[in-house]
Amino acid sequence: MVGFITDNMAPLMFGALVLFLLMGFPVAFALAANGLVFGLIGMELGLLTPALMQALPERVFGIMRNDTLLAIPFFTFMGLILERSGMAEDLLDTIGQLFGPIRGGLAYAVIFVGALLAATTGVVAASVISMGLISLPIMLRYGYDRRVASGVIAASGTLAQIIPPSLVLIVLADQLGRSVGDMYAGALIPGLVLTGLYTLYIFGTSIIRPQAVPALPLEARTLHGMKLFIRVITTLVPPLVLIFLVLGTIFIGIATPTEGGAMGAAGAILLALAKKQLGWSLLRQAMDSTAKLSSFVVFILIGSTVFGLIFRAVNGDLWVEHLLIGLPGGQLGFLIVCNILIFVLAFFLDFFELAFIIVPLLGPVADKLGIDLIWFGVLLGVNMQTSFMHPPFGFALFFLRSVAPKVDYTDKITGKLIAKVTTGQIYWGAVPFVIIQLIMVALVITFPGLVDAGLDHGPAIDLDKVKIEIPSFEDNAAPPFPGQGDDSNNDIMKQFQQK
């Protein structure tokens, strides 16, 4: 029995983590507990030395010193301020009036506003809830199919996952050891293409099933001519200016992502002040939610650091490499397996958990296969969108369910009886958009230039320059988890690393 445990520490450790997660144990504590327990087992069996644990405090402080992660609270705070200040409501009302005369106009407005909110908030929950509260009653009032309405709202909200300044792109860049600015630049075109695919789906629906996406009736179009033009200018210009301040300065190299996030947070406060919506209650709610999300991220990151240190010390990284590098099909086979794995795990885990648990295991293997990690990170980011849309555990579906009408009600404007939106209708409405997201994954693999167009280096995959190099390690230790702070060269780890 002892020999079996000694020979299979890595798979046993990974299996124990999966068991903890299936039991519903909090992810941060499941990661840390697995690392500590198997670390003690390894020391008891003589596989590890107690000095290895001395690296943990330095790694935790390395996380605290990581300036890249400061962008997460900045962008979260910016998004919450904008969402609570009524920007989404103004955008949806104005763009709905603009597109109202055509079939599917409200759906187009939801997609367009979803993209704008994604580029200003970066928070899926804020986008889905605000659009669900504002646009879903209007779409139901004017006869939209419940499945189409639910699906387009949930899917448009998840654009915040891939269009910069996405929070998951910050985490992916950190975990893969790459620049957040490069990750943002690489994700911009795929995010816009995905937005176009959503629009194309609504266009196809308006042709095949026009009754599912009717145009606004004439009496609902209250803005015309110069009034509509002025409303469009005054409503669209402020968020577009904010987008340039945040993303433009990052892309042209004037500001770092952290500095861009700080400018975005300040700009959001100024916009809320200009709309006379800024108050102590708004600030307190935004700061409370930001503190909770930031603490959630840091706790998972600390847990993954503990797990990663022990997992690599027992050569878990080599175990994963041997499993994945030996797959048939080379790079393509690896990419197919990775995306199937992410897609399946997305049924049970959210994108933060996937980024902190799975990505650090896949990243080194992709690097050894000659795959550009920026391209790989964007590909995984597109795939992780499905974690918000998967029935039955998609968080975007939960957010929409929380604000969708649960009982039949009488509309106050038209006086018509409006039927409730069922959970099944929300689930079925999400299915076409999950398929579109998978098509986008295939497009990124087939056309790497979608990502590379925004970057300075060569193609993501160069089949002529693939080089596989497996390092040897002594003393049962390994290099630190990528992107987990800046302590990779400290004196403690030098005792355990032999290149």
N, C-alpha and C positions, 0 to 999 in steps of 0.2 A: 504493500500500500504506500509506504514512504517513497519507494522508487517510482511508483506511478505519479505521485504528486510532484516529485522532483523533476521528472521528465516532461510534465504537462502543466507547469505553473501558469504559463501564458494563456492557453485555452481555458483552464479552470477559472482564472481570474476574469476573463472576458465573459464566460458563461455565468459566473456569479453576479456580475454587473447586470446582465440581461435579466436574470431571475429577480434581482432587487427591483428593477424598473417595472417588470410585469406585476410585481406585488404592489405597485403604487407608492413605493418609498420615494421621498423627495430626491430629485436627481443629484443636487449638490452633495447631500449627505451620503447617497448611495455611492457616488464616486470616491469621496474621501474615506468612507468606511472600508470599501473594498481595498483601496490602496494601503491603508494602515493595517488591516487584518492580514493581507497577503504579505505585507512587509514583515510583520512579526513572524508569520509562518516561514518566510524565506530565511530570516535570521535564525530561527530555531533549527531549520534543516541545514544551516551552514552555507546557503546559497548567497546570502547577502551579509554585509557587515553593518554593525550599528552606526558607523560613521556616515553611512549613506543618508540617514535621516537628518543629519546636520544640514543637508542642502535645503530642507523644506522651509525653514524660516527665511532664508535668502530668496527663495522662489516666491514666497508670499509677498515679501517686500518688493520684489521685482515687479509683481503685478500692480502694486500700489504706485510704483514709480513710472508705470507705462503711460506716457502722455497720449498715445493713440486712443486709449479707452475713454479719455475725457470727452471725446466727440459724442459718445453715447448719451450722457445726460444733457449735453447742449442741444442735440437734435431732438431728443425726446421732449425737452422743455419747450422748444420752439414749436413743435407740432401740437402740443397740448394747448398752448396759448392761442395759436391760430384756430384750432378746432373749436375752442370754447368762446372765441371772440366773434363767431358768426361768419367767418370768411367762406366756409363751405356752403352755407345757406345762400349767401349772396351770389356765389359762383353758379350754383345749381339753378337758381331762379333766373339769372340773366341768360345763361347758355341754353337753358330749357326754352326760353322765349325765342332765342335765336334759331334753334333747330326745330321748334315746335311745328311749323307747317309741313314737315316731311315725315313720312312713316319711320318709326323708330327714333324720332327726334329726341325724346326724353332719354332713351337708352344711350344715344350718342353723347348727350350731355353728361350722363353719369360717367361714361368712359373717359371723356375729356377732362372732367373735373377730378376723376380718380387719378389721372396722370398728373394733373397740376398739384393735387394734394400730396401725391407721392413725392413730387419734386420739392415740396415745401415742408412737409411734416415728417415723412419717413416712418410713420407709425401706422401699422395696419389697423389696429383696433380703432384709432381715432377716425380713420377714413371710412371704415365699414359702418360704424355706429352713426356717424354724422350723416352719411348718405342714406342709410336705412331710415333714420328718423325723418329726413327731409323729403327724399325723392320717392320712397316706396309708397306712402299714402297718395301722392300725386299720380303715380303710375297706375295704382289700383283704381283711383277715381276715374281715370279716362280709359279703362278697359284693357290694360296690358295683361298678358298671360302671367300668372303668378310665378311660374317656373322661370320664364325669361327674365322677369323683373328681379327675382331673388338672385339668379345666377349672375346677372350683369353687375349688380351691386356688390356682391361678395367678391367676384373676380376683379373688378376695378379697384376695390380696396386693397387687394393683394399686390397691386402694382407698386405699392410702397415697399415691397420686399426686394424689388430688383432695380427700380429707378432710383438713382442717387438723389438725396443722401440716405440710402437704406441702412438701417442698423445692422442687418445681417451681413452686408458687405464689409462693414467695419470689423465685425467679428471674424469673418472669413479671411480678411487681409491679415489680421493679427495672428490667427492660427496658422496661416500658410507662410508667415514671415515676409509678406510683401507690402508694398505701399498702398495705403488707402486711396490716395489720389489716382494711382494706376487702376485700382479695382473699380473706382467710380467711372473713370474714362472708358474702361473696357465694357462696363455694364450698360452704358447709356444707349447705344444703338440697339442691342437686344431688347432693352426695355421699351424703346419706341416701336420696334417691330412687333413685339407682343401686343402693344396697344393697338397697332394697326390690324392684327389678326382678330382681336376682339371686335373691332369696328366692322371688319369684313364678315364676321359671323352674324352680327346684327343686320347688316345689309342683305345677306343671304336669307335671313329669317323674314325680312320685310318683303322679299320677293315671293318666297315659298308660302309663308303663312302671314299675309298682311294683317289679318285680324288679330294676331298676337301682339303686334307693335303698332297701334294706330297713331295717326297724327293728332296733335292737339286740336280740339274744336275751336272755331273762330272766337267764341266768347271767352276762351281761356287765354287768348293772346292779347295781353293788356298793353304791351309796349310795341310801338311802331315807329318807323322813320328815325328822326333825329333823337328822340327820347331813347330809343333802343341803342342807337350808336353811342350816345353819351354814357349810357349805363354800361355798355360793353367796355368802353375805354376806362372808365373810372373803376370798374370792378376787376378788370384783368391786369391793368398796369401795375398796381402795388405788388401782387404776388409774383409777377414776372420780374420786377425789379429785385425782389427778395431772392428769387431763384438765381439771378445773375450774381448778386452779391455773395451768395453761398457757394454755388457750383462754379460760376465763371471764374471767380478768384482762385478756386482750387485748381481748376483745369489749366489756367494760364500760369500757375506757379506763384502767384502773389501771396496766397495764404495756404497754410496747412489745413487739413480737414478739421483739426481741433479749433484753429482760429476761425475757419469758416463757420463752424458750428456756433462759436461764440457770437460772431456777427449775426448769424441767423436768429439766435435767441434775443439779441438786442433789437433786431429789426422786427421780430414778432411783437415785442413789447411796445414798440413805437406804433405799429399798425393797430394794435388793440387800443392804444391810447388815442390814436386818430379817430377810431370808430366809437370812442367814448364807452368802451366796454371793459377797460382795465380797472380792476378793483382788488381789494385785499382778498376777497373770497376766491376770485379767479386765480390770483397768484398762489394762494395757499393750496388750492386743489392741484394746480400744475406742479408745484414744488413737491407736494406729497407723492403724486404719481411718479414723478421723475425719480425721487429718492427710492421708491419701492422697486422700480424697474432696474435702476442702476445697482442696487444692493443684490437683486436677483441675479444679475449678470456676474457681478464680482464673486458671489458665493459659488456659482457654478464653475467659474474660472479657477477659483482656489481648489475646489474639489477635483476638477480635471487635472490640475497641477500635481496633486498628491497621487492620483491614479496614474498619471503619465510617468512620474518619476519611478514608481515601483514597476509598472508594466514594462518600461524600457530596461530597467535593471534586470528583469528576468528574461530579457531578449524577446519581449512580446512584439517589438517592432520587426524583428527578423522573422518571427513566425508569420506575421501578417504579410510581409514582403514575399516570403516563399509561397504563400497561398495565392497571392495576386499576380506575381510576376510569372508564375508557371501556368497562367490561364492560356488557353488556345486563342489565337487571334491577335496576340501582341497588344499594341495600344488600343485598337478598336475593341478587342475582347475585354480588356480592362475597363474601358469606358462604359461598355454595355453593362457589365456586372456592377460597377459602381453606381450607375444610375438606377438600375433595378433595385439595388440594396437601399439607396436613399429613398426611392419611391415607396418601397414596402415599409421601411421604418417610419416614414412620414405618416403612416396610419396611426402610429402610437406615440411618436415623439414630436415636439415642436422644433422650430428651426434653431433655437438656441441650443437645445440638447443635441441635435444632429451636428451642429457646428463644433461643439466642445468635445463630443465623444467620438464621432466617426471621422470628421475631417482630419484631425491630427494623425489618424492611422492611414488614411488614403493619400495624404499630401506627399510624404516621403517616397512612396511607391511611384506616384505620378512623376515626381521629379527624376527618379532614376530611369524611368521609361522615356525621358526626353520630352515630357509634356510641360508646356509653359504653365506655371502655377496661377498666373492672373487669369488666363483663359479657363483653366480648370476650376478656379474659384467662381467665376461668372457662370460656368455651366452648372455647377452644384447649386448656385444661388437660384437659377431659373428652376431647377428641379425641386428645390426646397419650397418653392411657392405652393406646390401641391399639398404640403403639410397643412396649409390653411384651408384647403378646399376639399380634402378627403372626407367623404361620409364614412363613418359617423362621427369622427373626432376632429374635424376641421375647425380651427378656432374662428375663422371668418364666418363659418356657418353658425357657430354658437353666438357670436356677436350679433349677427343678423336675426337669429331666433329671439334674442333678448329684446329686440325693438320692434319686431314684426307683430301685427295684430294677431292675438291668440283667440279672439272670438269675433263673430259677425258684428258689424256696427253700421250705423247710419252716417253717411258722409254729411258734414255740416254745410257744404257749399251746394252740392247737387241734390241732396236729399235722398240719394239712392242707397240701397242696402248693399254694403260691401262685405263679401265673404272673407273669412279669416284666411291667413296663410299657414298651411300645415307644415310640419317638419319634413314630411315626405316631399312636398313641393320644393322646399329649399334644397334638399339633397339632390333631387332629380335636375333641378336647375343648375347645380354646380357641375354635373357630369360633363356637358359639352365643353366647359371652360377648362376642366382638368385635362381633357383630350387636347385642347388647343395648347395648353402649357407643355404637354408631352411632345407635341409637334414642334414647339419652339426648342425643346431640348435637342430633338433630331436636327433642326436647322443649325443650331450652334455647332454640333458635331460635324455636320456636312459642310458648313461654310464657316471655318474658323475666322475668316476675315471680318465677320460681324463684330467680333470682339477686338481683333487686332487693328481695325481701322482707327481706333482711338488711341493706339499705343505707338511707341517709337521703335520697338524691336520687331523681330521677324515673326514668322507664322508660329501658331501655338504648337504645332506638331511638325517636326522635321524628321521624316522617316530615315533620311540618310545620316543623321547624326545621333541616333539612339545609342546611348552608352549605359550599360548596366554595371554598376560597381557596388559590391556588397562589402562594407567595411568589417573588420574584425575587432571585437571588443574583448578586453581583459577585465578580470575582477568582477565579472557579472554586471557590468554597468554600461551605460550608453549615454549618448549626448542628450541634452535637454529637449523637452517637447518644443516644437517650433512655435515661435511667437508668444511664449509665455513669460515675458519680461526680458530684462537685459542682463541676466546674471549668468549667461552661458559660459563666460570665461572666468568665473570666480575660482578662487583657490580650492574650494571644497570639491567642485566637480572635476578639476584637473586630476584629482586622485583617482577618479573612476573612469576617465575617458582616455582611450588610446587610439589614435588615428593611424 
